[in-house]
């Protein structure tokens, strides 16, 4: 007997009715009042000790005139920003209740980040979260597939200033045959030789010397085809994942200890399952417990895709230097990064142009590649660079010239309606 469809026309219509409807974020921010310490904690969680984020004295001597948050800490779910929408009218709550395509498989397919202004210490920051795009796609392995884009936007309140946005891509599919848990069973795991560890250590030791830092990377000196100096991350340890949580928080589910963990279990019981001692624990344990990872169909413990997203950010900021601005970065999460894996973050300049006619910019192709030569995290970035002819970086305009979170969300909804499946809308114009 055929299985009932999870994705129906009626379900998609109900899902699309939610587009643009702001909903409270389920977790408070990890940093309610982000300051110099928060900037440093976020940077170090990603393995980045750039003094622009970590040394306020150094930052005061840069073009920014003081400390700013690393791009990984400017936005990002659960990191900063207090909910601007806290209560829902009954009809809105009813509209958002449940999942109209419940039963469809869901996986986090990718992330798109966009930054317009820096986060400085002491800013009061608000956030809004809403579905902004629902696009049906064909799929070789699914009868129907849907790309579900959710935006979380961040703005300063006094003065009103649009800061950044993170767009998350959830891919929803109707798989007739779920892939077997043995899909990754042939993944090769072998010990490193002493020489391999020494090579990784040597590259890590020289990382600060490769950081561009205070020396401007002039737009005129960059050429299409230039390679970014690789950045090594690993071999990945459980310790690295623990340190990630210290700086970045515990994510959308708000994992908590002890009595607070009990309260979380009362709130979302399906996120818990008993361990071998019959003690309920969170599903996130797959990221630090090999037995739980294997039970979930993985050969061993694996990272969060967003860890590699921040590593790509680190790659870009080390290359571009203090005087530049990382405008956008997107990446897909195509393969797992297992404990013991070493990732080499790489990039190439693929386009050099004047964005919007007067902003010297370069587009980068970036990716994370493990020691097996597998690309796990392909992506792209756009960087604004200082120019001898055009002057210092001029920060990009938010979509639609927005200043508030409500205005940014409305602009993103329009962008997705005009350009389905393209979170950055039209590519920036090359100018003259």
N, C-alpha and C positions, 0 to 999 in steps of 0.2 A: 504494500500500500504506500503511495507516495507521501512523503513528509509534507505537512502544511507549510506554505510559504511564510517565511519570517518577514520578508520585505514585500510589502504590497503597495499599490497605488494609494490606498487609503492611509496606510502608515506613513508614507512619504509626505502626503499632504499634511498630516497632523504634525510631522516633524518640521516641515517648512513653516508652519504657522508659528513656530517658536522663534524664527529668525529675528534677531534684533531685540528680543525681549530679555532685558537684563535680569539676571538671577543672582542671589547672594552666593558668594564663594563659600564652600562648606568649611573652610579652615581660616583661622586668623593668620595674619602675616607672621612669619618667623622673626622679622625685625619690624616692630611697630614704629620705631623711630630710628631709621638707619643712620649710622654715623661712621666716623673713621674706623672704629673697631669692627663694625659690620662689614665695611668694604674689605678690610683685611681678612676677616674670617671667610667671606665668600671666595676671595681670590685664592687663599691658601687651600680651601677645600678642593679646588680644581688643579692644585699643583703650581700655582702662579704666584711668584713673589715680586712681581713688577713693583718698583717703588712708587709708581704713579698711583697705585691702589693702596699700597702698604706703608708708605712713609709720608706723613703729612708735611714734614719739613721739605722733602724733595718736591712734593706736589705743588707747594706754594711757589716754587721757582719755574713752573711750567706755564704754557699758554693758558691753562685753566685757572691759574692763580690760587689753587688750593685743592684739597682732596676731592676726588669724584669716585663714584662707584664703578667697578669694572662692568663691562656690558653684561656679564652673566648675572650681576646683581641689580641691574637696572631693568626691573620687570621680573618675569619668571613666576610661575604659579607658586603661591604660598610664601614667597620671599618678602615682598613689601606690599604696601597699600592696604588701606582699610576699606571695607565694603561701603560703597555709596548707597547701594540698595540693600536694605536690611529686612524690610517687611514687604510682603506681597499681598496685593488685593486678592480676595477669594477667587475671582474669575481668573486672575493670572496664575495663582497657585494651582488651580484646576488644569489650566493649559499646560503647565510644566510637569504635571504629575505623571510618573511612569515613563516607560520607553516605548514609543509608538512602533518600533521595529525590534522589540525584545525577542530574543531567539536568534537574531543574526549575530554571527561571530564579530568580535571587535578587536582590533589591535592598533596600537599607537604607531602610525606609519611615518610620521615626520613632524617637524617643527619649523616655523618661520618666525624670525625675530626682526623687529624694526625699531630703530632708535632715533629720536629727534633732538633730545636735550639731555644734558647730564643730570644725574642725581647727586646733589650736594648734601653735606651733613645738615640735619635739622629740618629738611623739607617735610611738610605735612603732605602725605601722598594718599590719594584715593584710587580705587580700582573698580572696574565694572567688568562683568563676565557675561557673554552671550553667544549663542549660536549665530554665525554670520553667513554660512553657506552650506547647502546640501546639494550635492551633484551626483547624479547616477552615472556609473561607469560600467563598461563591459569588463569581464574578467575571464581569463582562460580556465580558472579553477572554480568559478562560481556562476550560478545562474543569474544572480543580480548582485551588484556591488554598489556601495554608496560611499562617497567621500564626504565626511562630516567635519566641517571646519568650525572650531570654537575659538573666539578671541577673548583674551584678557588684556585690558588696556589700563594704563597707569598715567596719572596726571597729578601735578602739584596743585595745591589748593590756593596758596597765597604767595605769589600771584598765580593765577590760572595758567598752567603751562603743560602742554602735552609732552610726556616723557618717552613712552615706549609702548610696544604691543608685542604680545606673544600669541601666535596662532597655532593651535594644535590640530593635527590631522588624524582623525580616527577613521580607519577603513573598516566598513561593515560589509560582511559578505554572507551569502547563502551557500555554504559548501555542502555538496551532496555527500562527499566522502572526506571526513576530517583526516588530515594528515596523521599518520601513525606516529607514536611517540619515539619511534626509532629513526626519525628523519635525520637527526644529528648524531646518530650512534657511531658513524664512521669518522667523526671529527678526531683529528690526530692530536694527542697530548703526549709530549715527551719532555724529559728534563732538559734544561739548558746546560750547555757546556760552560766551563769556566771562561773560555774565550768569548762566548756569546754574552755572558753577563758583563764581562769587562768592556766589550764594545758598547753595550747599552749604557753602562756607567760613564764611560768616557764622553759619550754624546750628551748625557745629562749634565755632566760637570761643566761642559762648555756652553750650556744653554744661555746663561746671562750674557756671555760675550757676543752671542748672535742676536740678542734683543736690540732693536733699533734705538729705543729709548729717546734721549734728548736730541739726537742727531736727526734733523728733518729728513724724511724720505720725499724728495721733491717729485712732483708729478712728471716734470720734464725728463727726469732720469729713469723713469720706468718704461719698459717696453713690453708689448704683448709677447708672450712666450717666456717671460722671466719666471723662474721657479722660486718659490718660497723655501727658506731653509727648513727642513723637516723638524718636527718636534716629537720627541719620544715620550710615550706614556706607558709605563709598565716596567716589568711584568706586573699585571694587576693582582692586588692582594685584597683579602677581606678587610684588612686594615685601611686600605684606600677607600673602600665603600663606607666604612665606619666614619672616617674623617670627612667624607663627602656629606654625610648626614649632619655632622656637627656644624658645618658651615652653611649648608643649604636647607636644613630642616628635614622633615620626614614626609613631605609631599602631600598629595591631595587627600590621603586618608587620615593624616594626623596621628601617626603611630605614637603612643604614649606608654610610660612605664607604670607598673604596679596598679594602684587603685584607679589611676587615670586610664590605664589600659582596660580595666574592667568596665569603666564607663564607655569607652570606645566600643567594646564588645556588645554592650547593651544597645548601642546606637546602630551598629552595622554588623550584626551577628554573622552574616554570610561571608564576611571578610576573614573569619576565623575558622580554624579547624584544629582538632586535637593532635598533639605530637605523640611520640611513643609512650610517654608517661601519662597520656590523657589530659595534658594541660593545653587549653586552647591558646593558639598563637596566631599571629597575623600571616596572611598569605605572602607578604613581603619577605618572609623568612627565606624564600627561595634565593634571595640575594646574599645570604650569608650562611646557609646550611645546605651542604651538598646533598644530603638525603632528601630534603624537601625539593631541591631543584630536580633531582632525578625522578621523584614522584610526579613532578609537573611535566616530564617529558624532555628535560634538558640533561645532557651528560654530566653537568656539574654546575656550580654557582656561576652566575652571570651578572653583569653590571646593569645600570639604567641607561637607556638611550641618551637621556639628557646629560649624562656625564660626558659622553663623547661630543655632544653639542658644545659644551663649555670648553672642551679641549680644542675644537675647531676655532672657537672665539679666541682662545689663547694663542693659537697659531697666527691668527690675523693681527692681533694687537702687538705681538712681538715683532712681526714683520713691518707694520705700518709706522710705528713710532708714536711718541707722545703728542705730536702736533696734528695727527690725523684723526679721523672719525669713522668708526665702523657703523655704517648706515643700515645694512641688512645682512642677515645670514639665514640660510635655510639648509636643512639636511634631512635625509631619509634614514630610517633605522632598518637596515636590510638583513643584518645578521647579528648574532649574539657576540658579545665580547666576554669571554670566560675568564675566571680567575686563573692566573698563569699566563694569559695572553699579553703580548706586547703590541701596542699600537704606535704606528708612525703616522703622524698627522702631516699631510702634504698639501701643496697648493701650487697653482700656476695662474699667472695673469693672462686672461683670455680676451680682455677688451679694455681699451683706454679711450676716454671720451670726455666731453663736457656735458654733465648731466644738467638738464633744464637750461641748457645754453650757456651756463656760466659757473658751474661747479666742477672743478677738475676731479674726475672719478676714474676708478678702475674696477672692473669686475674680475672676480677670482673664481676659479674652479677649485674646490677644496674637498678633501676626503680623508678618512681614516682607514688605514690598511694594516692588517695584523701580520704576525710573523709567518703565516702560511701564504702570504701574498693575496689574501682575500680582502676586497674592499667592503667594509661593513657599513660605512657611513658616508655616502657621497653627498656633496652639497655645493652651495654657491655663496658668494659674499660680494657686497659692494662697499668699497672704501672710498671716502673723500680724502684727498691728499692736499697738502699745501703746495702752492705753485709760485715760482719766481715771477711769472707773468701775471697771474690772476690773484695773487695774494694768499693770505691765510685761509684756512677752511672756514666756509660759511655753513652753519648747521642746516640740515635739510628741513623742509617744511612738512609738518604733519599732514596727513591726507585731508583734503578739503579745507586746509588752513585751520584745523580744529584747535581749540584750547582746552576743552573739557572732555572728560571721559565719555559723556553722552554724545558729544559731537564726533569724537573719534569713532565710536561704535557705529554711529549712523553712516559715517563716511566709508567704513569698512564693509558694511552691508551693501552699500551702493557699488563699491569696487567689485565685490563678488558677484553681484547681479549683472554688472557690465562685462566682467571678465571671469566667467565660471572656471573655478579650479586654479586661478592664478592669484595667489595672495598679494603679490606686488603690483597687480594691475598691468598697465602698459609699461614696457621698459622705458627708462628715462630717455628723453630725446637727446640725440648726439650733439645738437647745437651746431655752432659754426666752427 
